[in-house]
Amino acid sequence: REKSIPVVIMTDLTAQIQIRKLASLGALDYIAGMICSEETGQDKPHGNFLEYAESNLKVKPGHWWVIGDDRLKDGGLAESFPSVEFFHVKKNSEGLPSLNAVLNNLVKS
C-alpha cells in the first residue's frame, strides 16, 4: 500500500466466503479488488482469471505477480501469461501459508 501497488485476490472460493475470510484477517483495507471463479466461469488455473483482470482492471500482464501456495493452480495461472511471475508461498509447520518470507523477498528485490 505504501508503494501504491494494487493487490487483487483471485480465488476459487465464492465471494461471500472469501470476503468473510479477508474481513476476519483484517485484510479488506489492503486489497484493491477480488476476482472469484464464479465471475470468470472457471477455476484456477484457467486463463479466464487473468483475461478478466486485464479487461476489468486495465493493467497490462507485465505488471502482475501471482503469489500463492498451490503450484498447480497458482503457478498454472501465472503460466497462462508468460510475462506474469509466480512466487510460491510455502506452508509452515501448521500447514498454513507463510507470506512473510515472500513479502520480505519482494521488498529486497
KOLKE-105953 format. One record per atom (N, C-alpha, C, O): residue in one letter; residue number from 0; atom name; x, y, z. Coordinates in nm, 2 decimals, decimal comma, m for minus. Atoms other than C-alpha are relative to their C-alpha. Layout:
# residues N
- a:NUM:CA:X:Y:Z
...
This chain:
# residues 109
- r:0:N:0,08:m0,12:0,00
- r:0:CA:0,00:0,00:0,00
- r:0:C:0,09:0,13:0,00
- r:0:O:0,05:0,22:m0,07
- e:1:N:m0,09:m0,12:0,00
- e:1:CA:0,29:0,24:0,08
- e:1:C:0,06:0,03:m0,13
- e:1:O:0,09:0,14:m0,16
- k:2:N:m0,06:m0,01:0,13
- k:2:CA:0,42:0,18:m0,27
- k:2:C:m0,11:0,02:m0,11
- k:2:O:m0,07:0,01:m0,23
- s:3:N:0,12:m0,01:0,09
- s:3:CA:0,07:0,22:m0,43
- s:3:C:0,00:m0,11:m0,10
- s:3:O:m0,03:m0,10:m0,22
- i:4:N:0,01:0,12:0,08
- i:4:CA:0,08:m0,14:m0,56
- i:4:C:m0,14:m0,06:0,03
- i:4:O:m0,16:m0,10:0,14
- p:5:N:0,13:0,06:m0,03
- p:5:CA:m0,28:m0,26:m0,60
- p:5:C:0,01:m0,16:0,01
- p:5:O:0,09:m0,22:m0,06
- v:6:N:0,01:0,14:m0,03
- v:6:CA:m0,35:m0,61:m0,46
- v:6:C:m0,14:m0,05:m0,04
- v:6:O:m0,24:0,00:0,01
- v:7:N:0,13:0,06:0,04
- v:7:CA:m0,62:m0,82:m0,62
- v:7:C:0,00:m0,15:0,03
- v:7:O:0,10:m0,22:0,00
- i:8:N:0,01:0,14:m0,04
- i:8:CA:m0,73:m1,15:m0,48
- i:8:C:m0,07:m0,07:m0,11
- i:8:O:m0,17:m0,03:m0,16
- m:9:N:0,06:0,09:0,10
- m:9:CA:m0,80:m1,43:m0,74
- m:9:C:m0,03:m0,13:0,07
- m:9:O:0,07:m0,19:0,12
- t:10:N:0,03:0,11:m0,09
- t:10:CA:m0,98:m1,71:m0,57
- t:10:C:m0,10:m0,10:m0,07
- t:10:O:m0,19:m0,06:m0,14
- d:11:N:0,10:0,10:0,04
- d:11:CA:m1,17:m2,04:m0,64
- d:11:C:m0,12:0,00:0,10
- d:11:O:m0,22:m0,06:0,08
- l:12:N:0,11:0,00:m0,10
- l:12:CA:m1,38:m1,97:m0,32
- l:12:C:m0,11:0,10:m0,05
- l:12:O:m0,08:0,18:m0,14
- t:13:N:0,11:m0,10:0,03
- t:13:CA:m1,71:m1,79:m0,35
- t:13:C:0,03:0,13:0,06
- t:13:O:0,11:0,14:0,16
- a:14:N:m0,02:m0,13:m0,04
- a:14:CA:m1,71:m1,42:m0,30
- a:14:C:m0,04:0,01:0,15
- a:14:O:0,04:0,07:0,23
- q:15:N:0,05:m0,01:m0,14
- q:15:CA:m1,91:m1,45:0,03
- q:15:C:0,10:m0,06:0,10
- q:15:O:0,14:0,00:0,20
- i:16:N:m0,10:0,07:m0,08
- i:16:CA:m1,66:m1,70:0,18
- i:16:C:0,13:0,08:0,01
- i:16:O:0,19:0,10:0,12
- q:17:N:m0,13:m0,07:0,00
- q:17:CA:m1,35:m1,50:0,07
- q:17:C:m0,01:0,13:0,07
- q:17:O:0,08:0,17:0,14
- i:18:N:0,02:m0,13:m0,07
- i:18:CA:m1,49:m1,17:0,20
- i:18:C:0,00:m0,02:0,15
- i:18:O:0,06:0,06:0,22
- r:19:N:0,01:0,03:m0,14
- r:19:CA:m1,57:m1,32:0,53
- r:19:C:0,14:m0,04:0,06
- r:19:O:0,18:0,01:0,16
- k:20:N:m0,14:0,04:m0,04
- k:20:CA:m1,21:m1,47:0,55
- k:20:C:0,09:0,12:0,01
- k:20:O:0,16:0,14:0,10
- l:21:N:m0,08:m0,12:0,00
- l:21:CA:m1,05:m1,14:0,45
- l:21:C:m0,03:0,09:0,11
- l:21:O:0,05:0,16:0,17
- a:22:N:0,05:m0,09:m0,11
- a:22:CA:m1,26:m0,95:0,70
- a:22:C:0,05:m0,05:0,13
- a:22:O:0,10:0,03:0,22
- s:23:N:m0,05:0,05:m0,13
- s:23:CA:m1,16:m1,18:0,98
- s:23:C:0,15:0,02:0,02
- s:23:O:0,20:0,02:0,13
- l:24:N:m0,14:m0,03:0,00
- l:24:CA:m0,80:m1,13:0,89
- l:24:C:0,04:0,15:0,01
- l:24:O:0,15:0,18:0,02
- g:25:N:m0,03:m0,15:0,00
- g:25:CA:m0,84:m0,75:0,88
- g:25:C:0,07:0,04:m0,13
- g:25:O:0,14:0,14:m0,12
- a:26:N:m0,07:m0,03:0,12
- a:26:CA:m0,72:m0,75:0,52
- a:26:C:m0,08:0,07:m0,10
- a:26:O:m0,02:0,11:m0,21
- l:27:N:0,08:m0,06:0,10
- l:27:CA:m1,01:m0,59:0,34
- l:27:C:0,05:0,14:m0,04
- l:27:O:0,04:0,18:m0,16
- d:28:N:m0,05:m0,14:0,03
- d:28:CA:m0,85:m0,24:0,36
- d:28:C:0,13:m0,01:m0,08
- d:28:O:0,17:0,10:m0,13
- y:29:N:m0,12:0,01:0,07
- y:29:CA:m0,54:m0,37:0,19
- y:29:C:m0,01:m0,05:m0,15
- y:29:O:0,09:m0,06:m0,22
- i:30:N:0,02:0,05:0,13
- i:30:CA:m0,69:m0,51:m0,13
- i:30:C:m0,07:0,10:m0,09
- i:30:O:m0,16:0,18:m0,04
- a:31:N:0,06:m0,09:0,09
- a:31:CA:m0,79:m0,32:m0,44
- a:31:C:m0,12:m0,07:m0,07
- a:31:O:m0,21:0,00:m0,13
- g:32:N:0,11:0,07:0,07
- g:32:CA:m1,03:m0,59:m0,57
- g:32:C:0,01:m0,15:0,02
- g:32:O:0,11:m0,20:0,08
- m:33:N:0,00:0,14:m0,01
- m:33:CA:m1,12:m0,95:m0,59
- m:33:C:m0,07:m0,06:m0,12
- m:33:O:m0,17:m0,01:m0,17
- i:34:N:0,06:0,07:0,11
- i:34:CA:m1,19:m1,19:m0,88
- i:34:C:m0,02:m0,14:0,05
- i:34:O:0,07:m0,21:0,09
- c:35:N:0,03:0,13:m0,04
- c:35:CA:m1,37:m1,51:m0,80
- c:35:C:m0,04:m0,09:m0,12
- c:35:O:m0,07:m0,04:m0,23
- s:36:N:0,03:0,09:0,11
- s:36:CA:m1,42:m1,82:m1,01
- s:36:C:m0,15:0,01:m0,05
- s:36:O:m0,18:m0,02:m0,16
- e:37:N:0,13:m0,02:0,04
- e:37:CA:m1,79:m1,75:m1,01
- e:37:C:m0,02:0,11:m0,10
- e:37:O:m0,12:0,11:m0,18
- e:38:N:0,00:m0,11:0,10
- e:38:CA:m1,72:m1,43:m1,21
- e:38:C:0,06:m0,05:m0,13
- e:38:O:0,01:m0,01:m0,24
- t:39:N:m0,07:0,04:0,12
- t:39:CA:m1,48:m1,60:m1,46
- t:39:C:m0,06:m0,12:m0,07
- t:39:O:m0,04:m0,14:m0,18
- g:40:N:0,06:0,12:0,06
- g:40:CA:m1,68:m1,91:m1,51
- g:40:C:0,09:m0,12:0,00
- g:40:O:0,05:m0,23:m0,05
- q:41:N:m0,10:0,11:m0,01
- q:41:CA:m1,37:m2,13:m1,44
- q:41:C:0,07:0,01:0,13
- q:41:O:0,08:0,12:0,19
- d:42:N:m0,09:0,00:m0,11
- d:42:CA:m1,15:m2,23:m1,16
- d:42:C:0,14:0,02:m0,04
- d:42:O:0,18:0,01:m0,16
- k:43:N:m0,14:m0,02:0,03
- k:43:CA:m0,78:m2,15:m1,14
- k:43:C:0,05:m0,14:m0,04
- k:43:O:0,01:m0,24:0,02
- p:44:N:m0,09:m0,10:0,06
- p:44:CA:m0,55:m2,20:m1,33
- p:44:C:m0,05:0,05:m0,14
- p:44:O:0,03:0,10:m0,22
- h:45:N:0,05:m0,04:0,14
- h:45:CA:m0,78:m2,12:m1,63
- h:45:C:0,04:0,14:m0,03
- h:45:O:0,03:0,23:0,06
- g:46:N:m0,04:m0,14:0,04
- g:46:CA:m0,66:m1,81:m1,82
- g:46:C:m0,11:0,10:0,01
- g:46:O:m0,08:0,22:0,00
- n:47:N:0,10:m0,10:m0,01
- n:47:CA:m1,00:m1,65:m1,78
- n:47:C:0,02:0,09:0,12
- n:47:O:m0,02:0,21:0,11
- f:48:N:m0,03:m0,08:m0,12
- f:48:CA:m0,88:m1,52:m1,44
- f:48:C:0,08:0,13:m0,05
- f:48:O:0,04:0,24:m0,02
- l:49:N:m0,08:m0,11:0,04
- l:49:CA:m0,61:m1,31:m1,60
- l:49:C:m0,06:0,08:m0,11
- l:49:O:m0,04:0,21:m0,11
- e:50:N:0,07:m0,07:0,10
- e:50:CA:m0,81:m1,22:m1,90
- e:50:C:m0,11:0,10:0,06
- e:50:O:m0,12:0,21:0,02
- y:51:N:0,10:m0,08:m0,07
- y:51:CA:m1,09:m1,10:m1,67
- y:51:C:0,07:0,12:0,07
- y:51:O:0,02:0,23:0,06
- a:52:N:m0,07:m0,10:m0,07
- a:52:CA:m0,84:m0,90:m1,46
- a:52:C:0,05:0,11:m0,10
- a:52:O:0,04:0,23:m0,08
- e:53:N:m0,05:m0,10:0,09
- e:53:CA:m0,68:m0,74:m1,77
- e:53:C:m0,11:0,09:m0,06
- e:53:O:m0,09:0,21:m0,07
- s:54:N:0,10:m0,08:0,06
- s:54:CA:m1,01:m0,63:m1,92
- s:54:C:m0,07:0,09:0,10
- s:54:O:m0,12:0,19:0,07
- n:55:N:0,07:m0,08:m0,10
- n:55:CA:m1,16:m0,51:m1,59
- n:55:C:0,09:0,10:0,08
- n:55:O:0,04:0,20:0,12
- l:56:N:m0,09:m0,09:m0,08
- l:56:CA:m0,86:m0,36:m1,42
- l:56:C:0,09:0,09:m0,09
- l:56:O:0,15:0,18:m0,04
- k:57:N:m0,08:m0,08:0,09
- k:57:CA:m0,69:m0,22:m1,73
- k:57:C:0,15:0,01:0,03
- k:57:O:0,21:0,11:0,01
- v:58:N:m0,14:0,01:m0,04
- v:58:CA:m0,35:m0,33:m1,61
- v:58:C:0,06:m0,10:m0,09
- v:58:O:0,01:m0,21:m0,11
- k:59:N:m0,06:0,10:0,09
- k:59:CA:m0,11:m0,50:m1,85
- k:59:C:0,06:m0,11:0,08
- k:59:O:0,12:m0,09:0,19
- p:60:N:m0,05:0,12:m0,07
- p:60:CA:0,00:m0,85:m1,76
- p:60:C:0,15:0,01:0,05
- p:60:O:0,19:m0,05:0,14
- g:61:N:m0,14:m0,01:m0,04
- g:61:CA:0,37:m0,75:m1,74
- g:61:C:0,02:0,07:0,14
- g:61:O:0,13:0,07:0,19
- h:62:N:0,00:m0,07:m0,13
- h:62:CA:0,28:m0,56:m1,42
- h:62:C:m0,06:m0,08:0,11
- h:62:O:m0,09:m0,03:0,22
- w:63:N:0,07:0,09:m0,09
- w:63:CA:0,14:m0,86:m1,24
- w:63:C:0,10:m0,10:0,06
- w:63:O:0,19:m0,14:0,00
- w:64:N:m0,06:0,12:m0,06
- w:64:CA:0,27:m1,12:m0,99
- w:64:C:m0,11:m0,08:0,05
- w:64:O:m0,22:m0,04:0,08
- v:65:N:0,09:0,10:m0,06
- v:65:CA:0,09:m1,43:m0,88
- v:65:C:0,07:m0,05:0,12
- v:65:O:0,18:m0,11:0,11
- i:66:N:m0,06:0,05:m0,12
- i:66:CA:0,16:m1,52:m0,52
- i:66:C:m0,10:m0,10:0,06
- i:66:O:m0,22:m0,07:0,08
- g:67:N:0,09:0,10:m0,05
- g:67:CA:0,01:m1,84:m0,39
- g:67:C:0,07:m0,13:0,05
- g:67:O:0,19:m0,15:0,03
- d:68:N:m0,06:0,12:m0,06
- d:68:CA:0,06:m2,17:m0,21
- d:68:C:m0,02:m0,13:m0,08
- d:68:O:0,03:m0,23:m0,04
- d:69:N:0,03:0,12:0,08
- d:69:CA:m0,06:m2,41:m0,48
- d:69:C:0,07:0,01:m0,14
- d:69:O:0,04:0,09:m0,22
- r:70:N:m0,08:m0,01:0,12
- r:70:CA:0,20:m2,47:m0,76
- r:70:C:m0,09:m0,03:m0,12
- r:70:O:m0,07:0,03:m0,23
- l:71:N:0,08:0,04:0,12
- l:71:CA:m0,06:m2,63:m0,99
- l:71:C:m0,10:0,11:m0,03
- l:71:O:m0,11:0,15:m0,15
- k:72:N:0,10:m0,10:0,03
- k:72:CA:m0,34:m2,37:m0,95
- k:72:C:0,06:0,14:m0,02
- k:72:O:0,04:0,20:m0,12
- d:73:N:m0,05:m0,14:0,01
- d:73:CA:m0,15:m2,05:m0,88
- d:73:C:0,12:0,01:m0,10
- d:73:O:0,12:0,10:m0,18
- g:74:N:m0,11:0,00:0,09
- g:74:CA:0,16:m2,14:m1,07
- g:74:C:m0,05:m0,02:m0,14
- g:74:O:0,00:0,05:m0,24
- g:75:N:0,06:0,02:0,13
- g:75:CA:m0,05:m2,26:m1,36
- g:75:C:m0,07:0,13:m0,05
- g:75:O:m0,07:0,16:m0,17
- l:76:N:0,06:m0,13:0,03
- l:76:CA:m0,24:m1,93:m1,35
- l:76:C:0,11:0,10:m0,06
- l:76:O:0,08:0,16:m0,16
- a:77:N:m0,11:m0,09:0,05
- a:77:CA:0,09:m1,74:m1,39
- a:77:C:0,05:m0,04:m0,13
- a:77:O:0,08:0,04:m0,22
- e:78:N:m0,05:0,05:0,13
- e:78:CA:0,19:m1,96:m1,68
- e:78:C:m0,10:0,03:m0,11
- e:78:O:m0,06:0,02:m0,23
- s:79:N:0,10:m0,04:0,10
- s:79:CA:m0,13:m1,86:m1,86
- s:79:C:0,05:0,12:m0,08
- s:79:O:0,01:0,14:m0,20
- f:80:N:m0,05:m0,11:0,07
- f:80:CA:0,05:m1,54:m1,94
- f:80:C:0,15:0,00:0,03
- f:80:O:0,20:0,01:0,15
- p:81:N:m0,14:0,01:m0,02
- p:81:CA:0,43:m1,57:m1,99
- p:81:C:0,07:0,11:0,07
- p:81:O:0,17:0,09:0,14
- s:82:N:m0,07:m0,11:m0,06
- s:82:CA:0,51:m1,23:m1,86
- s:82:C:m0,04:0,02:0,15
- s:82:O:0,01:0,11:0,22
- v:83:N:0,05:m0,01:m0,14
- v:83:CA:0,34:m1,29:m1,52
- v:83:C:0,09:m0,09:0,08
- v:83:O:0,11:m0,21:0,05
- e:84:N:m0,10:0,07:m0,08
- e:84:CA:0,59:m1,40:m1,25
- e:84:C:m0,08:m0,07:0,12
- e:84:O:m0,17:m0,01:0,18
- f:85:N:0,06:0,07:m0,11
- f:85:CA:0,49:m1,66:m0,99
- f:85:C:0,09:m0,01:0,12
- f:85:O:0,21:m0,05:0,11
- f:86:N:m0,07:0,02:m0,13
- f:86:CA:0,60:m1,66:m0,62
- f:86:C:m0,07:m0,10:0,08
- f:86:O:m0,19:m0,08:0,12
- h:87:N:0,06:0,11:m0,07
- h:87:CA:0,54:m1,98:m0,44
- h:87:C:0,01:0,03:0,15
- h:87:O:0,12:0,06:0,20
- v:88:N:0,00:m0,02:m0,14
- v:88:CA:0,44:m1,94:m0,07
- v:88:C:m0,01:m0,14:0,06
- v:88:O:m0,11:m0,21:0,05
- k:89:N:0,00:0,13:m0,06
- k:89:CA:0,54:m2,25:0,12
- k:89:C:m0,08:0,00:0,13
- k:89:O:m0,09:0,11:0,20
- k:90:N:0,08:0,01:m0,12
- k:90:CA:0,32:m2,37:0,40
- k:90:C:0,10:m0,02:0,12
- k:90:O:0,20:m0,09:0,11
- n:91:N:m0,08:0,02:m0,12
- n:91:CA:0,46:m2,35:0,76
- n:91:C:m0,04:m0,14:0,06
- n:91:O:m0,11:m0,22:0,01
- s:92:N:0,02:0,13:m0,07
- s:92:CA:0,46:m2,64:1,01
- s:92:C:m0,15:m0,03:0,03
- s:92:O:m0,18:m0,15:0,05
- e:93:N:0,14:0,02:m0,03
- e:93:CA:0,09:m2,59:1,08
- e:93:C:m0,08:m0,02:m0,13
- e:93:O:m0,20:m0,03:m0,12
- g:94:N:0,07:0,01:0,13
- g:94:CA:0,01:m2,62:0,71
- g:94:C:m0,06:0,13:m0,05
- g:94:O:m0,13:0,13:m0,15
- l:95:N:0,05:m0,13:0,04
- l:95:CA:m0,06:m2,25:0,68
- l:95:C:0,10:0,07:m0,09
- l:95:O:0,22:0,06:m0,06
- p:96:N:m0,10:m0,08:0,08
- p:96:CA:0,10:m2,03:0,41
- p:96:C:0,07:0,10:0,08
- p:96:O:0,02:0,17:0,17
- s:97:N:m0,08:m0,10:m0,06
- s:97:CA:0,38:m1,82:0,53
- s:97:C:0,04:0,11:m0,10
- s:97:O:0,14:0,10:m0,17
- l:98:N:m0,02:m0,10:0,10
- l:98:CA:0,36:m1,50:0,33
- l:98:C:0,11:0,09:0,03
- l:98:O:0,17:0,16:m0,06
- n:99:N:m0,11:m0,10:m0,04
- n:99:CA:0,62:m1,30:0,53
- n:99:C:0,13:m0,03:m0,08
- n:99:O:0,19:0,07:m0,12
- a:100:N:m0,13:0,03:0,08
- a:100:CA:0,91:m1,48:0,35
- a:100:C:m0,01:0,05:m0,14
- a:100:O:0,08:0,11:m0,19
- v:101:N:0,02:m0,05:0,14
- v:101:CA:0,77:m1,40:0,01
- v:101:C:0,00:0,15:0,00
- v:101:O:0,07:0,21:m0,09
- l:102:N:0,00:m0,14:0,00
- l:102:CA:0,70:m1,04:0,10
- l:102:C:0,14:0,06:0,03
- l:102:O:0,18:0,16:m0,03
- n:103:N:m0,14:m0,04:m0,03
- n:103:CA:1,05:m1,00:0,25
- n:103:C:0,08:0,00:m0,12
- n:103:O:0,16:0,09:m0,15
- n:104:N:m0,08:0,01:0,12
- n:104:CA:1,20:m1,12:m0,07
- n:104:C:m0,04:0,10:m0,11
- n:104:O:0,04:0,15:m0,18
- l:105:N:0,05:m0,10:0,10
- l:105:CA:0,98:m0,89:m0,28
- l:105:C:0,06:0,14:0,03
- l:105:O:0,09:0,22:m0,05
- v:106:N:m0,05:m0,13:m0,05
- v:106:CA:1,09:m0,59:m0,07
- v:106:C:0,14:0,02:m0,03
- v:106:O:0,19:0,13:m0,07
- k:107:N:m0,14:m0,01:0,02
- k:107:CA:1,45:m0,67:m0,11
- k:107:C:0,03:0,01:m0,15
- k:107:O:0,14:0,07:m0,19
- s:108:N:m0,03:0,00:0,14
- s:108:CA:1,42:m0,71:m0,49
- s:108:C:m0,01:0,14:m0,06
- s:108:O:0,01:0,16:m0,18
